[in-house]
Each structure stands twice: as C-alpha cells, then as structure tokens.
Amino acid sequence: MKILFVESDELLEKEARKKLAQHELYFEKSTINQVISNFNDVEVLSVFVFSKVSKDVIDRFKNLKLIVTRSTGFDHIDVNYLKQKGILVCNIPGYGSVPVAEHAFALLLSGLRKIREANSSVVNNEWKTDEFEGRTIHGKTLGVLGTGSIGLNVCKIAKAFGANVIAYDIFEREKEAIEIGFKYVSFEQILENSDIIVIALPLTKDTYHIINEESIRKMKDGVVLINIARGGLIDQKALTNALKSKKVAFAGLDVLEEEPPSKEDEIIKLENVIVTPHIAWNTDYSKSFVVEKTIETIVNFLYQKPITNVV
C-alpha cells in the first residue's frame, strides 16, 4: 500500500520504516499542498497542522482511504467532506495535555516577570535591578476558557501557583473541578473577573473569534491573555488594538490567525507580545507519543484492527 507522510522528520521516518517496511513509503518535509501533484495516488496520508486538507485537495486524490493527522486538533481538515467520500480520518489525542499547559505558563511567566527585557538588558551589559518590576500569578484570578485535558492541566498548575482559578466550558466537569479546586462560571464572568485569561478551547464555528472587540471591552484593564489553542479563537486585529492601548497588558501567543504570519503582521512586532511558532506541543515526550500512535493507527487500519481515535 502507498503511504505518504508529509511534514515529516527523522524520528517519524525511522520508526515508520521499521514497522511498515513491507509497504511503499514516502516522506516529505513539505506540506501536502506543496507536493500533492506528485502523490495523488497514495492510499494513506499522514499530515500535521500546516497541511490544509480542503475539498479541492481531497478531490485530487484517486485512491485515498485514510488520513491520520499528527495532532489533536483537526480544523485544518475538511472532515465532513472526507466522511461523505467514505475516507477515514483519525487524530492523535492526549499527547499535548501536559506540554501545552506547561507552555502556557512559560509564556505567562515570560510576560509577567519581563524575562525577555531583563535578559536583553544583561546582554547589553546593563544591570538594571529596579526597572523590571513583575507581577505574580499567586493571588490573582486566572480564568481558563476550555476544560479539556489541556485546560484541566492549566487549572492544576495555576492552583499550584496559588491563583484563584475559575473556568468556562459548555461541558462542565464537576468531579475534576472539585478535585483540582476551581469553580465553573459563565463566559461573561471570566471576562469581567480574570486578571489572567488562558484560552484552551477547540476552534469551531461557535468559538471562532470568541475573543473579539466586544469581549475584550468587558475584560479588566491590564488583563493578560494567553492563547495555546488555535489562532482563529481571537480576532487578531481587535487584540492588536487592545495591546496598543494597554487594555491588554500582555499577550503570550503560540498560535496566530495566519501561520506563518506575514512580514506586515503588526502583532508580532509589539513589545508587549511574545509569539512562539505553534510549538507548545513540541517536546521529546510529545514527539515520541505522536509517532508511536500514528504508526499504530496505520497498522490497525491496514490489518483491520479496532481504531479508537477516529474523528
């Protein structure tokens, strides 16, 4: 069977060649959008989040039977159209819950404690002990939007810092709320009461631009905003304006509406923003887990074994 891995790396290729050696394997570092013309006859395709698997892309495949995205999110794939065509879609849930939550706090602490600015000062042979007054997480109200596995880990870490943790989700997990020690409130209450807001929601038609000009207006002055979920959850123009006015004191973003951003994208140049290139998941643990589960999914499909991670 012809199997194509795009956005591939050495670890994925090494493990796939071991466990799928009897099949015709192809590995490309580019996205599917860049190489599809050379591989439109493959039967199994594995992608990452930068491959946009739209209806037009799907229609170019002649024999496609399975897509495995090496991510938990799948908003880069037209899942409904694939289902109409009888093509199976699988994701890899669970690998990022701890690493992504940790990254939220890496961004948060970098902003609150002015790590970037202080380091630059020392690099420039300056030792300014009085200029980098920070803010604590301890004692602050930290609001979490979305309490899936990532959001719950954000709540746990925030509690360990001594924050008052509140959360919003349409599916409330009361058992976990009691165990961790956070309280569910409305979306409006998150906006009005949080000193820090961490976004851990999935991107859907209902959550698209959930953070917009109107919702930002309801936030506290000087709020800190962290997004480790999907760029489309935030109206980036509205956030840019709020950062300029200091309504939002700092934003830590691992995701943007356009990835990679254009050179003209104003938000990446603002001093009160730290942007990382969608790497919250990218740890040694995550990579090994994703590779293992991706190959396991393909093997189960090929040998008609049960698959538990169908989208």
C-alpha positions as CSV (number, residue, x, y, z in Angstrom):
1,M,0.0,0.0,0.0
2,K,1.2,3.5,-0.8
3,I,1.7,5.6,2.3
4,L,2.7,9.3,2.4
5,F,4.0,11.2,5.4
6,V,4.2,15.0,4.9
7,E,5.7,17.5,7.3
8,S,7.9,14.5,8.2
9,D,11.1,14.3,10.4
10,E,13.8,11.8,11.1
11,L,12.1,10.1,14.0
12,L,8.9,9.5,12.1
13,E,10.7,8.1,9.1
14,K,12.9,5.9,11.2
15,E,10.0,4.3,13.1
16,A,7.8,4.0,10.0
17,R,10.5,2.2,8.0
18,K,10.8,-0.3,10.9
19,K,7.1,-1.1,11.3
20,L,5.7,-0.5,7.8
21,A,8.7,-1.9,5.9
22,Q,6.5,-4.0,3.6
23,H,4.7,-1.0,2.2
24,E,5.6,1.7,-0.3
25,L,6.6,4.6,1.9
26,Y,7.2,8.3,1.0
27,F,8.4,11.0,3.3
28,E,8.2,14.8,2.6
29,K,9.2,17.7,4.8
30,S,6.8,20.0,2.9
31,T,3.0,20.2,3.4
32,I,0.6,18.2,1.3
33,N,-0.4,21.4,-0.5
34,Q,3.2,21.7,-1.9
35,V,3.7,18.1,-3.0
36,I,0.2,16.7,-3.8
37,S,0.8,16.7,-7.6
38,N,3.5,14.0,-7.1
39,F,1.5,11.8,-4.7
40,N,-2.2,11.9,-5.7
41,D,-2.3,8.1,-5.9
42,V,-1.5,7.3,-2.3
43,E,-3.9,5.3,-0.2
44,V,-2.8,6.5,3.3
45,L,-1.8,10.1,4.2
46,S,-0.3,11.4,7.4
47,V,-0.2,15.2,7.9
48,F,0.5,17.8,10.5
49,V,-1.4,21.1,11.2
50,F,0.2,23.2,8.4
51,S,-1.2,21.0,5.7
52,K,-4.6,22.4,4.6
53,V,-6.7,19.4,3.5
54,S,-9.6,21.2,1.8
55,K,-12.2,19.8,-0.5
56,D,-10.1,20.8,-3.5
57,V,-7.1,18.9,-2.1
58,I,-9.2,15.9,-1.3
59,D,-10.7,15.7,-4.8
60,R,-7.2,15.4,-6.3
61,F,-6.6,12.0,-4.6
62,K,-7.6,8.9,-6.6
63,N,-7.3,6.1,-4.0
64,L,-7.2,7.8,-0.6
65,K,-8.7,5.6,2.2
66,L,-7.2,7.0,5.4
67,I,-5.9,10.3,6.8
68,V,-4.0,10.5,10.1
69,T,-3.3,14.0,11.4
70,R,-0.4,14.0,13.9
71,S,-2.3,16.5,16.1
72,T,-5.3,16.6,18.5
73,G,-7.0,19.4,16.6
74,F,-8.3,18.8,13.1
75,D,-9.6,22.2,11.9
76,H,-7.1,22.1,9.1
77,I,-9.0,19.2,7.5
78,D,-12.4,19.1,5.9
79,V,-13.6,16.2,7.9
80,N,-17.3,16.4,6.8
81,Y,-16.3,16.1,3.1
82,L,-14.0,13.2,3.8
83,K,-16.8,11.4,5.6
84,Q,-19.1,11.9,2.6
85,K,-16.4,10.3,0.5
86,G,-16.0,7.4,2.9
87,I,-12.4,8.3,3.8
88,L,-11.5,7.6,7.4
89,V,-10.0,10.5,9.5
90,C,-8.0,9.9,12.7
91,N,-6.3,12.3,15.1
92,I,-3.8,11.8,18.0
93,P,-5.4,12.9,21.2
94,G,-3.8,13.2,24.6
95,Y,-0.1,13.8,23.7
96,G,-0.1,17.5,24.4
97,S,-2.1,18.0,27.5
98,V,0.8,18.5,29.9
99,P,3.4,20.0,27.4
100,V,0.9,22.6,26.1
101,A,-0.3,23.6,29.6
102,E,3.3,24.0,30.6
103,H,4.0,26.2,27.6
104,A,1.1,28.4,28.6
105,F,2.9,29.2,31.8
106,A,6.2,29.6,30.0
107,L,4.6,32.4,28.0
108,L,2.8,33.8,31.1
109,L,5.9,34.0,33.3
110,S,7.9,35.5,30.5
111,G,5.4,38.3,30.3
112,L,4.6,38.8,33.9
113,R,8.3,38.7,35.0
114,K,9.7,40.6,31.9
115,I,12.2,37.8,31.2
116,R,12.9,38.9,27.6
117,E,13.5,42.5,28.5
118,A,15.6,41.7,31.5
119,N,17.8,39.2,29.6
120,S,18.3,41.8,26.8
121,S,19.4,44.3,29.3
122,V,22.1,42.0,30.7
123,V,23.2,41.0,27.2
124,N,23.7,44.7,26.6
125,N,25.9,45.0,29.6
126,E,23.3,46.7,31.7
127,W,22.4,45.6,35.3
128,K,19.1,47.4,36.0
129,T,17.7,45.8,39.1
130,D,14.9,48.4,39.6
131,E,13.4,48.5,36.1
132,F,11.8,45.1,35.8
133,E,9.1,45.0,38.4
134,G,7.0,42.0,37.7
135,R,3.5,40.7,38.5
136,T,2.8,37.4,40.4
137,I,0.4,34.6,39.5
138,H,-0.1,34.0,43.2
139,G,-3.2,35.7,44.5
140,K,-4.5,36.6,41.0
141,T,-7.8,35.4,39.4
142,L,-6.9,33.2,36.5
143,G,-9.7,32.3,34.1
144,V,-9.4,29.2,31.9
145,L,-11.5,29.0,28.7
146,G,-12.0,25.3,27.9
147,T,-11.5,22.4,30.4
148,G,-10.5,19.6,28.1
149,S,-7.3,17.8,29.0
150,I,-5.1,20.8,28.3
151,G,-7.4,23.2,30.2
152,L,-7.6,20.9,33.2
153,N,-3.8,20.8,33.4
154,V,-3.7,24.6,33.2
155,C,-6.1,24.7,36.2
156,K,-3.8,22.3,38.2
157,I,-0.7,24.3,37.5
158,A,-2.5,27.6,38.3
159,K,-3.7,26.2,41.6
160,A,-0.1,25.2,42.5
161,F,1.0,28.8,41.9
162,G,-1.7,30.0,44.4
163,A,-4.1,31.5,41.9
164,N,-7.9,31.7,42.3
165,V,-8.9,29.6,39.3
166,I,-12.2,30.0,37.5
167,A,-13.2,28.2,34.3
168,Y,-15.8,28.2,31.5
169,D,-16.8,25.3,29.3
170,I,-20.1,24.2,27.8
171,F,-19.4,20.7,29.2
172,E,-18.7,21.2,32.9
173,R,-16.6,18.5,34.6
174,E,-17.7,19.0,38.2
175,K,-15.8,16.0,39.6
176,E,-12.5,17.4,38.3
177,A,-13.4,20.9,39.4
178,I,-13.8,19.6,43.0
179,E,-10.6,17.6,42.9
180,I,-8.5,20.4,41.4
181,G,-10.2,23.2,43.3
182,F,-11.6,25.5,40.6
183,K,-15.0,26.9,40.0
184,Y,-17.1,27.0,36.8
185,V,-18.5,30.4,35.9
186,S,-20.1,32.0,32.8
187,F,-18.1,33.2,29.9
188,E,-19.1,36.8,30.9
189,Q,-17.8,36.2,34.4
190,I,-14.4,35.0,33.0
191,L,-14.1,38.2,31.1
192,E,-15.1,40.5,33.9
193,N,-13.2,38.9,36.8
194,S,-10.0,37.5,35.4
195,D,-6.6,39.1,35.8
196,I,-5.2,36.4,33.5
197,I,-7.1,34.5,30.8
198,V,-5.8,31.3,29.3
199,I,-7.5,30.1,26.1
200,A,-7.7,26.3,25.7
201,L,-10.8,25.9,23.6
202,P,-11.2,23.9,20.4
203,L,-11.8,26.0,17.3
204,T,-15.4,25.6,16.0
205,K,-17.9,27.8,14.2
206,D,-19.2,28.7,17.7
207,T,-15.8,29.6,19.1
208,Y,-14.4,31.4,16.1
209,H,-13.3,34.9,17.3
210,I,-14.8,34.3,20.7
211,I,-12.2,36.9,21.8
212,N,-13.2,40.0,19.8
213,E,-13.6,43.7,20.3
214,E,-16.8,43.3,22.4
215,S,-15.4,40.6,24.7
216,I,-12.1,42.5,25.2
217,R,-14.1,45.6,26.2
218,K,-15.6,43.6,29.1
219,M,-12.2,42.5,30.4
220,K,-10.3,44.1,33.2
221,D,-7.9,46.9,32.3
222,G,-4.4,45.4,32.1
223,V,-5.6,41.9,31.6
224,V,-3.0,39.3,30.5
225,L,-4.1,36.9,27.7
226,I,-2.5,33.6,26.8
227,N,-3.5,31.5,23.7
228,I,-2.2,28.0,23.3
229,A,-5.1,26.6,21.4
230,R,-6.0,28.0,17.9
231,G,-5.3,31.4,16.3
232,G,-8.9,31.7,15.0
233,L,-10.3,31.9,18.5
234,I,-9.0,35.5,18.6
235,D,-9.9,38.5,16.4
236,Q,-6.3,39.4,15.9
237,K,-7.0,43.0,14.7
238,A,-9.1,43.6,17.9
239,L,-6.3,42.1,20.1
240,T,-3.6,44.2,18.3
241,N,-5.6,47.4,19.1
242,A,-6.1,46.3,22.7
243,L,-2.4,45.7,23.1
244,K,-1.5,49.1,21.7
245,S,-3.9,50.8,24.1
246,K,-2.7,48.6,27.0
247,K,-6.2,47.4,27.7
248,V,-4.5,44.1,27.3
249,A,-1.2,44.5,29.2
250,F,0.5,41.4,27.6
251,A,-0.3,38.6,25.3
252,G,1.5,35.3,25.0
253,L,0.6,33.5,21.8
254,D,1.6,30.2,20.5
255,V,-0.9,30.4,17.6
256,L,-1.9,33.1,15.1
257,E,-4.8,33.5,12.7
258,E,-2.3,33.2,9.8
259,E,0.6,30.8,10.3
260,P,3.3,31.6,9.5
261,P,2.5,35.3,9.8
262,S,3.2,37.8,7.0
263,K,6.1,40.3,7.5
264,E,3.5,43.0,7.7
265,D,1.6,41.4,10.6
266,E,1.7,44.1,13.3
267,I,1.1,41.9,16.3
268,I,4.4,40.1,16.2
269,K,6.3,43.4,16.4
270,L,4.6,44.8,19.5
271,E,6.7,45.0,22.7
272,N,4.0,43.6,24.9
273,V,3.6,40.4,23.0
274,I,5.6,37.1,22.9
275,V,4.8,34.8,19.9
276,T,6.1,31.3,19.6
277,P,5.6,29.4,16.3
278,H,3.0,26.8,17.3
279,I,5.5,24.8,19.4
280,A,3.6,24.3,22.7
281,W,3.3,20.6,21.9
282,N,6.9,20.2,20.8
283,T,8.7,18.2,23.4
284,D,10.6,14.9,23.4
285,Y,7.7,13.2,25.1
286,S,5.1,14.5,22.7
287,K,7.1,13.6,19.5
288,S,7.7,10.0,20.6
289,F,4.0,9.6,21.6
290,V,2.7,11.1,18.3
291,V,5.0,8.9,16.2
292,E,4.1,5.8,18.1
293,K,0.3,6.4,17.9
294,T,0.4,7.5,14.2
295,I,2.1,4.3,13.2
296,E,-0.1,2.2,15.5
297,T,-3.2,3.8,13.9
298,I,-2.0,3.0,10.3
299,V,-1.1,-0.6,11.3
300,N,-4.5,-1.1,12.9
301,F,-6.2,0.2,9.7
302,L,-4.1,-2.0,7.4
303,Y,-4.8,-5.1,9.4
304,Q,-8.5,-4.2,10.1
305,K,-8.0,-4.0,13.9
306,P,-10.1,-1.7,16.1
307,I,-9.3,2.0,15.9
308,T,-10.2,4.2,18.8
309,N,-9.1,7.6,17.6
310,V,-11.5,8.1,14.6
311,V,-12.6,11.7,14.4
